Amino acid sequence: MTPLTLTATSKGGRRTAWVPTLVLILGALYCLIPIAWVVVAATKDRSELFSTFTFAPGSGFFQNLSDLTAYRDGIFWRWMANSAFYAGVGALLSAAVSAAGGYALGRYSFRGREAVFKMILAGVLVPSIVLAVPQYLLLSKLGMADSYWSMLLPSILSPYGVYLVRIYAAASVPAELMEAARMDGAGEWRIFSRIAVPMMMPGLITVFLFQFVGIWNNFLLPFVMLADDEKFPITLGLYTLLAQGASQPALYTLVITGCLLAIVPLIGLFLVIQRFWSLDLMSGSVKA
């Protein structure tokens, strides 16, 4: 190949590389522009929200925050606490169940294992909206509707979490290491808790993050299950504020400020978990 051909090829490669870069930039703008609008709109008071340029910052953020805190004796922060409880406890329980189920399916051979795994894969394909009404009817029969349990129990089992941990356990937990632990007298529970779980930790953190974000953003399940607004998560609480804004436009600023505050915990969680993600992956590579 001549130098001229090499030069033409390299220039063509550079031109081609601009296409995916441009697509990624457009995708990032598509995702970030609504967030930028929420950040700017939360700084505007009632008079500025509809009378100023869309991305011109206002001067009413602290007043909006004060009004939001004072609304119904601070029920907004109760909604935030409920969301943190539902998402935190639900994600922890889901990660624990996914760890046990995925480890068993990935590292043990037993009759019916593939059938169980196929059923879990089928569960991944079922939309959550299809299960909302049957879950409500079942929990209502048990007397658990409009309770904290009605939000936690449907969140414990995550078919996708079990599937992800099953794949991760099969790849990251060597069978030789398990056999060596058995030869040293370790029981199955000790092998799982002391050996397998630390090695699967990056995958479990991923499951926890997915479940936390999914539960935090969930609207349909609390909308079906809950009637007492003291138990509402932030999504349903802001929806009720938005519905009231049709007759009380002053509530729109509270809704926008609440939306801004609602995404802050997710950003903080991702930043914290990303740190442990990196540490776990680095320690795994060192051990390998």
Secondary structure, 3 states (H helix, E strand, C coil): CCHHHHHHHHHHHHHHHHHHHHHHHHHHHHHHHHHHHHHHHCCCCHHHHCCCCCCCCCCCHHHHHHHHHHHHHCHHHHHHHHHHHHHHHHHHHHHHHHHHHHHHHHHCCCCCHHHHHHHHHHHHHCCHHHHHHHHHHHHHHCCCCCCCHHHHHHHHCCHHHHHHHHHHHHHHCCHHHHHHHHHCCCCHHHHHHHHHHHHHHHHHHHHHHHHHHHHHHCCHHHHHHCCCHHHCCHHHHHHHHHHHCCCCCCHHHHHHHHHHHHHHHHHHHHHHHHHHHHHHHHHHHHHC
